[in-house]
Amino acid sequence: MALVREQALVIAFDSTTAALAAERELGARGLPGRIIPLPREVSAGCGLSWKTPPSARESVTSALDEAGIPWVGAYELTI
């Protein structure tokens, strides 16, 4: 079976605490995505990231900003 790769937006965090807070907040808001290990293509962050469809960039980053959850970068990757 072939590995299926897709475009994704990956949000990196400076700390595990921020990543877990994002998981709670974004989940509570019903926004798409999940916590994944930070892809090796990204050198910033704590090792955890939020993977979501690129189309959700504005809603996810706005929700993080509104909740005061710090994030260090948003990267579009094929993973």
Beta strands, then each sheet from edge to edge (+ up, - down):
strand 1: 7-12
strand 2: 34-37
strand 3: 48-52
strand 4: 73-78
sheet 1: 2+ 3- 1+ 4-
end
